[in-house]
Amino acid sequence: MQIGLLGKANVGKSTFFSAATETQVASGNFPFTTIEPNVGVAFVKADCACKHFKIKHENELCVNGTRLIPVKLIDVAGLVPGAHEGKGLGNQFLDDARQAEVLIHVVDIAGATDIQGQPIPVGTHDPLEDIIFVQDEFDQWFADILKREWDKITREIDQKRAKLTDGIAKRFTGLGIKDYQVHEILQKLGLVAKNPKDWQESDIQTFVKELRKDTKPMIIAANKADLCKDLEILKKIPETVVPCSAETELLLRKATKAGIINYSPGDENFTIVEGKEIAPAQQKALDLVKSVLSKIQSTGIQKILNTAVFDSLKFIVVYPVEDETKLTNKDGIVLPDTKLLPQDSTAKDLAGLIHADIAKGFLHAIDCKTKQRISGDQKLKNGDVIKIISTLSRG
C-alpha cells in the first residue's frame, strides 16, 4: 500500500509527511526543499478484532481496541506547471508518484503561496487553481503516454494483434493500471466499439481524465485551513476534501513524545499530563493549538489518511492467524498482524498476500468469528479473522 503525497512547492507537504510519519525531513519556505522523495510509514486506524472477541492482548499496534495499520507514505519532489513536459523536477515527480494507489494533494487552502510556490499574503491566491493545475498535469501525462503509442495501437488493432482494451492497458502497466479498469472506462464513455482511427482529441482527453480519476483517486488536503477567515471555499471543491493543519499535528505529536500532553492522532482535543509543569512558551503554543482545533475540530491528518484508504480505495482490514482457537501466530502472539485488501478480495487473495507458496497450496480457510470453513473464492469482510489451510508452508 503506497500513498503519494503531492502538490506544488511550499504548501506543507514535508510538514504533513513529518506529522504523519514522525520522521524528520527538511522543510523550508522555498520551492524544492524536497528534492529526493521522502518515504516513511504512517498509520491508518480501525477497530481491532480484539473488541469482537472481548479479549485483551499485548500489541503495540493496538491502543485501547484501536488498531494502527501501517501504510507507506511517499512525499515526492515539488511540482510546477509544465511538469509533464519535464519542467522543474516534473519527470522525477511523476515517476515517483506513478505507483501510488491513492494520492493526497496537499493544497495551501489559505492562498498564501502563488502558483510557483512563492510566499504571498494570505488570501491573495486562489487555491482552486492549484487543484486544477495538478489534475491537469496528471491528465496531460496520461495523454502523452497514450498519444506516443497511438499509431502503434491502431496498427495492432487493424492487424487483429490486439484488442482496444489490451492495447491501451499495455501502455499503462507501469502505472499499475489493470485491463479491467481500462475496459470499464471505455464502456462508460461508449468507446469500446469505436475504431481508434476515428477517435478525436476530445475522446483521448475525456478518456485519460476518467482513467486518472478511477486509477489514481485524489484526496484534497486543505492545509493551513486555520489561517482562513472562513472555510466557505471548501464548498467549491468537487473532490473529496478535508481541512487540515499539518503544523498543528506536528506540534501535538512532538508535545506527546516529550511527555507534555496526552494526545492520539485524530482526537479533537488533548490533555496536559497530570502534574506536568508547562513553560510560558509551551503554554502559548498549546493555546494556539486549542484555537486551531476549535476552528477545524481536528488537525485532519488522521482523517485524510483514513479517507484515502477506507473511503477512496474502499480497502478492508483482515487479520490472518495460524491458530483459529487462540487467534495467534506460531509464536503465540494474539492477533499479530493486519492486512489491507481491496473490497471483494477472497480468502485465496489473502493467502497470496501472505506468501505465494501458501496460495499455491491453498485448500480452504477458516472464519475464526463463525468457526466455519470457507472456500478460496469466498469474499472477505472488513474485520475478518482468517486462518489459511495450505499444503505448502512459506518459503
TORKOL-4160 file (C-alpha; in steps of 0.2 Angstrom, whole numbers, padded with zeros to 4 digits, m for minus):
395
<pt num="1" X="0000" Y="0000" Z="0000"/>
<pt num="2" X="0008" Y="0016" Z="m0006"/>
<pt num="3" X="0000" Y="0033" Z="m0003"/>
<pt num="4" X="0008" Y="0048" Z="m0014"/>
<pt num="5" X="0009" Y="0065" Z="m0006"/>
<pt num="6" X="0009" Y="0078" Z="m0019"/>
<pt num="7" X="0006" Y="0096" Z="m0023"/>
<pt num="8" X="0016" Y="0112" Z="m0028"/>
<pt num="9" X="0031" Y="0118" Z="m0019"/>
<pt num="10" X="0029" Y="0126" Z="m0001"/>
<pt num="11" X="0012" Y="0121" Z="0003"/>
<pt num="12" X="0017" Y="0110" Z="0019"/>
<pt num="13" X="0020" Y="0093" Z="0011"/>
<pt num="14" X="0035" Y="0090" Z="0021"/>
<pt num="15" X="0027" Y="0095" Z="0037"/>
<pt num="16" X="0012" Y="0084" Z="0033"/>
<pt num="17" X="0024" Y="0070" Z="0030"/>
<pt num="18" X="0034" Y="0073" Z="0046"/>
<pt num="19" X="0017" Y="0074" Z="0056"/>
<pt num="20" X="0010" Y="0058" Z="0048"/>
<pt num="21" X="0026" Y="0048" Z="0050"/>
<pt num="22" X="0035" Y="0056" Z="0064"/>
<pt num="23" X="0050" Y="0057" Z="0053"/>
<pt num="24" X="0061" Y="0072" Z="0052"/>
<pt num="25" X="0063" Y="0079" Z="0035"/>
<pt num="26" X="0070" Y="0095" Z="0028"/>
<pt num="27" X="0056" Y="0109" Z="0026"/>
<pt num="28" X="0058" Y="0127" Z="0021"/>
<pt num="29" X="0050" Y="0142" Z="0014"/>
<pt num="30" X="0055" Y="0140" Z="m0004"/>
<pt num="31" X="0052" Y="0128" Z="m0018"/>
<pt num="32" X="0061" Y="0111" Z="m0020"/>
<pt num="33" X="0066" Y="0109" Z="m0002"/>
<pt num="34" X="0061" Y="0091" Z="m0005"/>
<pt num="35" X="0072" Y="0085" Z="m0020"/>
<pt num="36" X="0073" Y="0066" Z="m0017"/>
<pt num="37" X="0057" Y="0058" Z="m0012"/>
<pt num="38" X="0055" Y="0055" Z="0007"/>
<pt num="39" X="0047" Y="0038" Z="0011"/>
<pt num="40" X="0040" Y="0034" Z="0028"/>
<pt num="41" X="0027" Y="0024" Z="0037"/>
<pt num="42" X="0011" Y="0031" Z="0043"/>
<pt num="43" X="m0004" Y="0023" Z="0051"/>
<pt num="44" X="m0022" Y="0021" Z="0047"/>
<pt num="45" X="m0034" Y="0017" Z="0061"/>
<pt num="46" X="m0048" Y="0004" Z="0063"/>
<pt num="47" X="m0057" Y="m0006" Z="0077"/>
<pt num="48" X="m0046" Y="m0021" Z="0082"/>
<pt num="49" X="m0053" Y="m0038" Z="0081"/>
<pt num="50" X="m0050" Y="m0040" Z="0100"/>
<pt num="51" X="m0066" Y="m0029" Z="0103"/>
<pt num="52" X="m0076" Y="m0043" Z="0094"/>
<pt num="53" X="m0069" Y="m0057" Z="0105"/>
<pt num="54" X="m0069" Y="m0046" Z="0120"/>
<pt num="55" X="m0051" Y="m0050" Z="0124"/>
<pt num="56" X="m0035" Y="m0040" Z="0129"/>
<pt num="57" X="m0019" Y="m0043" Z="0121"/>
<pt num="58" X="m0001" Y="m0035" Z="0121"/>
<pt num="59" X="0002" Y="m0027" Z="0104"/>
<pt num="60" X="0010" Y="m0010" Z="0102"/>
<pt num="61" X="m0001" Y="m0008" Z="0087"/>
<pt num="62" X="m0017" Y="m0010" Z="0097"/>
<pt num="63" X="m0021" Y="0005" Z="0108"/>
<pt num="64" X="m0037" Y="0003" Z="0118"/>
<pt num="65" X="m0045" Y="m0008" Z="0105"/>
<pt num="66" X="m0040" Y="0004" Z="0090"/>
<pt num="67" X="m0028" Y="m0005" Z="0078"/>
<pt num="68" X="m0014" Y="0005" Z="0069"/>
<pt num="69" X="m0011" Y="m0002" Z="0052"/>
<pt num="70" X="0005" Y="0003" Z="0043"/>
<pt num="71" X="0005" Y="0011" Z="0026"/>
<pt num="72" X="0019" Y="0018" Z="0015"/>
<pt num="73" X="0019" Y="0037" Z="0013"/>
<pt num="74" X="0029" Y="0045" Z="m0001"/>
<pt num="75" X="0032" Y="0064" Z="m0001"/>
<pt num="76" X="0039" Y="0067" Z="m0019"/>
<pt num="77" X="0048" Y="0082" Z="m0026"/>
<pt num="78" X="0039" Y="0099" Z="m0029"/>
<pt num="79" X="0028" Y="0100" Z="m0044"/>
<pt num="80" X="0027" Y="0115" Z="m0055"/>
<pt num="81" X="0016" Y="0119" Z="m0071"/>
<pt num="82" X="0023" Y="0110" Z="m0086"/>
<pt num="83" X="0029" Y="0095" Z="m0076"/>
<pt num="84" X="0023" Y="0083" Z="m0089"/>
<pt num="85" X="0034" Y="0092" Z="m0101"/>
<pt num="86" X="0049" Y="0089" Z="m0089"/>
<pt num="87" X="0049" Y="0107" Z="m0081"/>
<pt num="88" X="0056" Y="0109" Z="m0064"/>
<pt num="89" X="0058" Y="0091" Z="m0056"/>
<pt num="90" X="0042" Y="0086" Z="m0066"/>
<pt num="91" X="0049" Y="0069" Z="m0073"/>
<pt num="92" X="0055" Y="0064" Z="m0057"/>
<pt num="93" X="0039" Y="0069" Z="m0048"/>
<pt num="94" X="0028" Y="0059" Z="m0060"/>
<pt num="95" X="0040" Y="0044" Z="m0059"/>
<pt num="96" X="0040" Y="0044" Z="m0040"/>
<pt num="97" X="0021" Y="0046" Z="m0040"/>
<pt num="98" X="0016" Y="0033" Z="m0053"/>
<pt num="99" X="0015" Y="0018" Z="m0041"/>
<pt num="100" X="0004" Y="0026" Z="m0028"/>
<pt num="101" X="m0013" Y="0018" Z="m0026"/>
<pt num="102" X="m0021" Y="0034" Z="m0020"/>
<pt num="103" X="m0015" Y="0052" Z="m0020"/>
<pt num="104" X="m0016" Y="0065" Z="m0006"/>
<pt num="105" X="m0014" Y="0083" Z="m0014"/>
<pt num="106" X="m0009" Y="0095" Z="m0001"/>
<pt num="107" X="m0016" Y="0112" Z="m0005"/>
<pt num="108" X="m0012" Y="0129" Z="0003"/>
<pt num="109" X="m0031" Y="0132" Z="0006"/>
<pt num="110" X="m0027" Y="0149" Z="0014"/>
<pt num="111" X="m0020" Y="0155" Z="m0003"/>
<pt num="112" X="m0003" Y="0161" Z="0005"/>
<pt num="113" X="0008" Y="0154" Z="m0010"/>
<pt num="114" X="0007" Y="0158" Z="m0028"/>
<pt num="115" X="0007" Y="0145" Z="m0042"/>
<pt num="116" X="0026" Y="0143" Z="m0041"/>
<pt num="117" X="0026" Y="0141" Z="m0023"/>
<pt num="118" X="0032" Y="0158" Z="m0018"/>
<pt num="119" X="0026" Y="0165" Z="m0002"/>
<pt num="120" X="0012" Y="0179" Z="m0004"/>
<pt num="121" X="0000" Y="0187" Z="0008"/>
<pt num="122" X="m0014" Y="0176" Z="0015"/>
<pt num="123" X="m0029" Y="0175" Z="0003"/>
<pt num="124" X="m0021" Y="0183" Z="m0012"/>
<pt num="125" X="m0020" Y="0167" Z="m0022"/>
<pt num="126" X="m0035" Y="0156" Z="m0027"/>
<pt num="127" X="m0031" Y="0138" Z="m0021"/>
<pt num="128" X="m0044" Y="0131" Z="m0034"/>
<pt num="129" X="m0031" Y="0135" Z="m0047"/>
<pt num="130" X="m0018" Y="0123" Z="m0038"/>
<pt num="131" X="m0031" Y="0109" Z="m0038"/>
<pt num="132" X="m0035" Y="0111" Z="m0057"/>
<pt num="133" X="m0016" Y="0113" Z="m0061"/>
<pt num="134" X="m0011" Y="0097" Z="m0053"/>
<pt num="135" X="m0025" Y="0087" Z="m0060"/>
<pt num="136" X="m0021" Y="0094" Z="m0077"/>
<pt num="137" X="m0003" Y="0089" Z="m0076"/>
<pt num="138" X="m0008" Y="0071" Z="m0072"/>
<pt num="139" X="m0021" Y="0071" Z="m0086"/>
<pt num="140" X="m0008" Y="0078" Z="m0099"/>
<pt num="141" X="0005" Y="0065" Z="m0093"/>
<pt num="142" X="m0008" Y="0051" Z="m0096"/>
<pt num="143" X="m0012" Y="0059" Z="m0113"/>
<pt num="144" X="0006" Y="0059" Z="m0118"/>
<pt num="145" X="0008" Y="0041" Z="m0114"/>
<pt num="146" X="m0006" Y="0036" Z="m0125"/>
<pt num="147" X="m0003" Y="0048" Z="m0139"/>
<pt num="148" X="0015" Y="0042" Z="m0141"/>
<pt num="149" X="0009" Y="0025" Z="m0144"/>
<pt num="150" X="m0007" Y="0029" Z="m0153"/>
<pt num="151" X="m0002" Y="0024" Z="m0171"/>
<pt num="152" X="0005" Y="0008" Z="m0165"/>
<pt num="153" X="m0011" Y="0004" Z="m0155"/>
<pt num="154" X="m0021" Y="0007" Z="m0171"/>
<pt num="155" X="m0010" Y="m0004" Z="m0182"/>
<pt num="156" X="m0011" Y="m0018" Z="m0169"/>
<pt num="157" X="m0030" Y="m0017" Z="m0169"/>
<pt num="158" X="m0030" Y="m0016" Z="m0188"/>
<pt num="159" X="m0019" Y="m0032" Z="m0189"/>
<pt num="160" X="m0030" Y="m0040" Z="m0176"/>
<pt num="161" X="m0015" Y="m0042" Z="m0165"/>
<pt num="162" X="m0023" Y="m0034" Z="m0150"/>
<pt num="163" X="m0040" Y="m0028" Z="m0144"/>
<pt num="164" X="m0043" Y="m0010" Z="m0139"/>
<pt num="165" X="m0043" Y="m0013" Z="m0121"/>
<pt num="166" X="m0027" Y="m0023" Z="m0121"/>
<pt num="167" X="m0018" Y="m0011" Z="m0132"/>
<pt num="168" X="m0021" Y="0004" Z="m0121"/>
<pt num="169" X="m0019" Y="m0006" Z="m0104"/>
<pt num="170" X="m0002" Y="m0012" Z="m0110"/>
<pt num="171" X="0004" Y="0006" Z="m0111"/>
<pt num="172" X="m0001" Y="0010" Z="m0093"/>
<pt num="173" X="0006" Y="m0006" Z="m0085"/>
<pt num="174" X="0020" Y="0004" Z="m0077"/>
<pt num="175" X="0007" Y="0014" Z="m0068"/>
<pt num="176" X="m0001" Y="m0001" Z="m0060"/>
<pt num="177" X="m0017" Y="0001" Z="m0071"/>
<pt num="178" X="m0026" Y="m0015" Z="m0075"/>
<pt num="179" X="m0035" Y="m0021" Z="m0090"/>
<pt num="180" X="m0052" Y="m0021" Z="m0082"/>
<pt num="181" X="m0050" Y="m0003" Z="m0076"/>
<pt num="182" X="m0047" Y="0002" Z="m0094"/>
<pt num="183" X="m0061" Y="m0008" Z="m0101"/>
<pt num="184" X="m0073" Y="m0001" Z="m0088"/>
<pt num="185" X="m0069" Y="0017" Z="m0093"/>
<pt num="186" X="m0070" Y="0013" Z="m0112"/>
<pt num="187" X="m0088" Y="0006" Z="m0108"/>
<pt num="188" X="m0093" Y="0020" Z="m0098"/>
<pt num="189" X="m0088" Y="0033" Z="m0112"/>
<pt num="190" X="m0095" Y="0022" Z="m0126"/>
<pt num="191" X="m0078" Y="0020" Z="m0134"/>
<pt num="192" X="m0077" Y="0001" Z="m0133"/>
<pt num="193" X="m0083" Y="m0002" Z="m0151"/>
<pt num="194" X="m0076" Y="0015" Z="m0158"/>
<pt num="195" X="m0061" Y="0012" Z="m0170"/>
<pt num="196" X="m0046" Y="0021" Z="m0163"/>
<pt num="197" X="m0043" Y="0029" Z="m0181"/>
<pt num="198" X="m0060" Y="0038" Z="m0178"/>
<pt num="199" X="m0055" Y="0045" Z="m0160"/>
<pt num="200" X="m0054" Y="0064" Z="m0159"/>
<pt num="201" X="m0043" Y="0073" Z="m0147"/>
<pt num="202" X="m0058" Y="0076" Z="m0136"/>
<pt num="203" X="m0060" Y="0057" Z="m0135"/>
<pt num="204" X="m0042" Y="0055" Z="m0129"/>
<pt num="205" X="m0043" Y="0069" Z="m0116"/>
<pt num="206" X="m0060" Y="0063" Z="m0109"/>
<pt num="207" X="m0053" Y="0045" Z="m0108"/>
<pt num="208" X="m0037" Y="0050" Z="m0099"/>
<pt num="209" X="m0046" Y="0061" Z="m0087"/>
<pt num="210" X="m0058" Y="0047" Z="m0082"/>
<pt num="211" X="m0044" Y="0034" Z="m0081"/>
<pt num="212" X="m0034" Y="0046" Z="m0069"/>
<pt num="213" X="m0049" Y="0048" Z="m0058"/>
<pt num="214" X="m0053" Y="0030" Z="m0057"/>
<pt num="215" X="m0035" Y="0023" Z="m0055"/>
<pt num="216" X="m0027" Y="0037" Z="m0046"/>
<pt num="217" X="m0040" Y="0044" Z="m0034"/>
<pt num="218" X="m0036" Y="0060" Z="m0026"/>
<pt num="219" X="m0040" Y="0067" Z="m0009"/>
<pt num="220" X="m0038" Y="0086" Z="m0006"/>
<pt num="221" X="m0029" Y="0090" Z="0010"/>
<pt num="222" X="m0034" Y="0108" Z="0013"/>
<pt num="223" X="m0019" Y="0113" Z="0023"/>
<pt num="224" X="m0017" Y="0129" Z="0033"/>
<pt num="225" X="m0036" Y="0129" Z="0035"/>
<pt num="226" X="m0034" Y="0138" Z="0052"/>
<pt num="227" X="m0027" Y="0153" Z="0043"/>
<pt num="228" X="m0043" Y="0155" Z="0033"/>
<pt num="229" X="m0055" Y="0169" Z="0038"/>
<pt num="230" X="m0069" Y="0156" Z="0034"/>
<pt num="231" X="m0070" Y="0139" Z="0026"/>
<pt num="232" X="m0083" Y="0143" Z="0013"/>
<pt num="233" X="m0070" Y="0139" Z="m0001"/>
<pt num="234" X="m0071" Y="0120" Z="0003"/>
<pt num="235" X="m0089" Y="0120" Z="m0004"/>
<pt num="236" X="m0082" Y="0125" Z="m0021"/>
<pt num="237" X="m0071" Y="0109" Z="m0022"/>
<pt num="238" X="m0080" Y="0095" Z="m0030"/>
<pt num="239" X="m0067" Y="0082" Z="m0025"/>
<pt num="240" X="m0066" Y="0074" Z="m0008"/>
<pt num="241" X="m0058" Y="0087" Z="0003"/>
<pt num="242" X="m0053" Y="0088" Z="0022"/>
<pt num="243" X="m0047" Y="0104" Z="0031"/>
<pt num="244" X="m0031" Y="0101" Z="0040"/>
<pt num="245" X="m0016" Y="0109" Z="0049"/>
<pt num="246" X="m0001" Y="0099" Z="0047"/>
<pt num="247" X="0009" Y="0111" Z="0058"/>
<pt num="248" X="m0003" Y="0109" Z="0072"/>
<pt num="249" X="m0002" Y="0090" Z="0071"/>
<pt num="250" X="0017" Y="0090" Z="0071"/>
<pt num="251" X="0017" Y="0101" Z="0086"/>
<pt num="252" X="0004" Y="0089" Z="0095"/>
<pt num="253" X="0015" Y="0074" Z="0091"/>
<pt num="254" X="0031" Y="0082" Z="0097"/>
<pt num="255" X="0022" Y="0088" Z="0113"/>
<pt num="256" X="0016" Y="0070" Z="0116"/>
<pt num="257" X="0033" Y="0062" Z="0113"/>
<pt num="258" X="0040" Y="0075" Z="0125"/>
<pt num="259" X="0028" Y="0069" Z="0138"/>
<pt num="260" X="0019" Y="0085" Z="0140"/>
<pt num="261" X="0002" Y="0080" Z="0134"/>
<pt num="262" X="m0009" Y="0065" Z="0131"/>
<pt num="263" X="m0015" Y="0065" Z="0113"/>
<pt num="264" X="m0019" Y="0052" Z="0100"/>
<pt num="265" X="m0019" Y="0056" Z="0081"/>
<pt num="266" X="m0037" Y="0060" Z="0075"/>
<pt num="267" X="m0043" Y="0066" Z="0093"/>
<pt num="268" X="m0052" Y="0083" Z="0094"/>
<pt num="269" X="m0043" Y="0088" Z="0109"/>
<pt num="270" X="m0028" Y="0084" Z="0121"/>
<pt num="271" X="m0025" Y="0085" Z="0139"/>
<pt num="272" X="m0009" Y="0090" Z="0149"/>
<pt num="273" X="0000" Y="0076" Z="0158"/>
<pt num="274" X="m0005" Y="0077" Z="0176"/>
<pt num="275" X="0007" Y="0086" Z="0187"/>
<pt num="276" X="0017" Y="0092" Z="0172"/>
<pt num="277" X="0024" Y="0110" Z="0173"/>
<pt num="278" X="0022" Y="0120" Z="0157"/>
<pt num="279" X="0034" Y="0134" Z="0152"/>
<pt num="280" X="0025" Y="0150" Z="0146"/>
<pt num="281" X="0031" Y="0147" Z="0128"/>
<pt num="282" X="0024" Y="0129" Z="0128"/>
<pt num="283" X="0008" Y="0136" Z="0136"/>
<pt num="284" X="0007" Y="0149" Z="0122"/>
<pt num="285" X="0009" Y="0136" Z="0109"/>
<pt num="286" X="m0004" Y="0124" Z="0116"/>
<pt num="287" X="m0016" Y="0139" Z="0117"/>
<pt num="288" X="m0014" Y="0141" Z="0099"/>
<pt num="289" X="m0017" Y="0123" Z="0096"/>
<pt num="290" X="m0033" Y="0124" Z="0105"/>
<pt num="291" X="m0039" Y="0139" Z="0094"/>
<pt num="292" X="m0035" Y="0129" Z="0079"/>
<pt num="293" X="m0045" Y="0113" Z="0085"/>
<pt num="294" X="m0059" Y="0124" Z="0089"/>
<pt num="295" X="m0060" Y="0130" Z="0071"/>
<pt num="296" X="m0057" Y="0114" Z="0062"/>
<pt num="297" X="m0061" Y="0101" Z="0075"/>
<pt num="298" X="m0046" Y="0090" Z="0072"/>
<pt num="299" X="m0029" Y="0093" Z="0063"/>
<pt num="300" X="m0037" Y="0082" Z="0049"/>
<pt num="301" X="m0021" Y="0072" Z="0046"/>
<pt num="302" X="m0028" Y="0056" Z="0053"/>
<pt num="303" X="m0044" Y="0058" Z="0044"/>
<pt num="304" X="m0036" Y="0061" Z="0027"/>
<pt num="305" X="m0026" Y="0045" Z="0029"/>
<pt num="306" X="m0041" Y="0035" Z="0034"/>
<pt num="307" X="m0051" Y="0043" Z="0020"/>
<pt num="308" X="m0038" Y="0039" Z="0007"/>
<pt num="309" X="m0038" Y="0020" Z="0012"/>
<pt num="310" X="m0055" Y="0016" Z="0018"/>
<pt num="311" X="m0066" Y="0028" Z="0008"/>
<pt num="312" X="m0057" Y="0032" Z="m0009"/>
<pt num="313" X="m0049" Y="0014" Z="m0011"/>
<pt num="314" X="m0063" Y="0005" Z="m0001"/>
<pt num="315" X="m0050" Y="m0006" Z="0007"/>
<pt num="316" X="m0054" Y="m0018" Z="0021"/>
<pt num="317" X="m0044" Y="m0024" Z="0036"/>
<pt num="318" X="m0041" Y="m0043" Z="0038"/>
<pt num="319" X="m0032" Y="m0052" Z="0052"/>
<pt num="320" X="m0023" Y="m0068" Z="0047"/>
<pt num="321" X="m0019" Y="m0080" Z="0061"/>
<pt num="322" X="m0011" Y="m0098" Z="0062"/>
<pt num="323" X="m0021" Y="m0104" Z="0077"/>
<pt num="324" X="m0040" Y="m0102" Z="0075"/>
<pt num="325" X="m0044" Y="m0105" Z="0093"/>
<pt num="326" X="m0031" Y="m0095" Z="0101"/>
<pt num="327" X="m0031" Y="m0082" Z="0087"/>
<pt num="328" X="m0012" Y="m0082" Z="0087"/>
<pt num="329" X="0003" Y="m0085" Z="0076"/>
<pt num="330" X="0016" Y="m0099" Z="0079"/>
<pt num="331" X="0024" Y="m0089" Z="0092"/>
<pt num="332" X="0009" Y="m0087" Z="0102"/>
<pt num="333" X="0006" Y="m0068" Z="0098"/>
<pt num="334" X="m0013" Y="m0064" Z="0098"/>
<pt num="335" X="m0019" Y="m0055" Z="0083"/>
<pt num="336" X="m0001" Y="m0052" Z="0077"/>
<pt num="337" X="m0004" Y="m0045" Z="0060"/>
<pt num="338" X="m0016" Y="m0035" Z="0049"/>
<pt num="339" X="m0018" Y="m0035" Z="0030"/>
<pt num="340" X="m0026" Y="m0021" Z="0019"/>
<pt num="341" X="m0035" Y="m0029" Z="0005"/>
<pt num="342" X="m0046" Y="m0021" Z="m0009"/>
<pt num="343" X="m0065" Y="m0024" Z="m0007"/>
<pt num="344" X="m0071" Y="m0040" Z="m0014"/>
<pt num="345" X="m0055" Y="m0049" Z="m0010"/>
<pt num="346" X="m0056" Y="m0068" Z="m0007"/>
<pt num="347" X="m0048" Y="m0080" Z="0005"/>
<pt num="348" X="m0036" Y="m0085" Z="m0009"/>
<pt num="349" X="m0031" Y="m0067" Z="m0012"/>
<pt num="350" X="m0027" Y="m0066" Z="0007"/>
<pt num="351" X="m0016" Y="m0082" Z="0005"/>
<pt num="352" X="m0007" Y="m0074" Z="m0009"/>
<pt num="353" X="m0003" Y="m0058" Z="0000"/>
<pt num="354" X="0004" Y="m0068" Z="0015"/>
<pt num="355" X="0015" Y="m0079" Z="0003"/>
<pt num="356" X="0015" Y="m0086" Z="m0014"/>
<pt num="357" X="0018" Y="m0104" Z="m0008"/>
<pt num="358" X="0003" Y="m0103" Z="0004"/>
<pt num="359" X="m0008" Y="m0098" Z="m0011"/>
<pt num="360" X="m0001" Y="m0111" Z="m0022"/>
<pt num="361" X="m0005" Y="m0125" Z="m0009"/>
<pt num="362" X="m0022" Y="m0117" Z="m0004"/>
<pt num="363" X="m0035" Y="m0129" Z="0002"/>
<pt num="364" X="m0048" Y="m0119" Z="0012"/>
<pt num="365" X="m0049" Y="m0106" Z="0025"/>
<pt num="366" X="m0057" Y="m0104" Z="0042"/>
<pt num="367" X="m0068" Y="m0089" Z="0048"/>
<pt num="368" X="m0062" Y="m0088" Z="0066"/>
<pt num="369" X="m0078" Y="m0077" Z="0071"/>
<pt num="370" X="m0090" Y="m0090" Z="0064"/>
<pt num="371" X="m0079" Y="m0106" Z="0065"/>
<pt num="372" X="m0084" Y="m0110" Z="0048"/>
<pt num="373" X="m0074" Y="m0117" Z="0034"/>
<pt num="374" X="m0074" Y="m0105" Z="0019"/>
<pt num="375" X="m0068" Y="m0108" Z="0001"/>
<pt num="376" X="m0055" Y="m0099" Z="m0009"/>
<pt num="377" X="m0067" Y="m0088" Z="m0019"/>
<pt num="378" X="m0076" Y="m0083" Z="m0003"/>
<pt num="379" X="m0076" Y="m0064" Z="m0002"/>
<pt num="380" X="m0069" Y="m0057" Z="0014"/>
<pt num="381" X="m0077" Y="m0044" Z="0025"/>
<pt num="382" X="m0069" Y="m0030" Z="0035"/>
<pt num="383" X="m0063" Y="m0036" Z="0052"/>
<pt num="384" X="m0062" Y="m0054" Z="0047"/>
<pt num="385" X="m0050" Y="m0065" Z="0056"/>
<pt num="386" X="m0044" Y="m0079" Z="0045"/>
<pt num="387" X="m0034" Y="m0095" Z="0046"/>
<pt num="388" X="m0027" Y="m0102" Z="0029"/>
<pt num="389" X="m0026" Y="m0120" Z="0027"/>
<pt num="390" X="m0012" Y="m0124" Z="0014"/>
<pt num="391" X="m0002" Y="m0139" Z="0009"/>
<pt num="392" X="0013" Y="m0128" Z="0007"/>
<pt num="393" X="0022" Y="m0118" Z="0020"/>
<pt num="394" X="0031" Y="m0101" Z="0017"/>
<pt num="395" X="0047" Y="m0101" Z="0008"/>
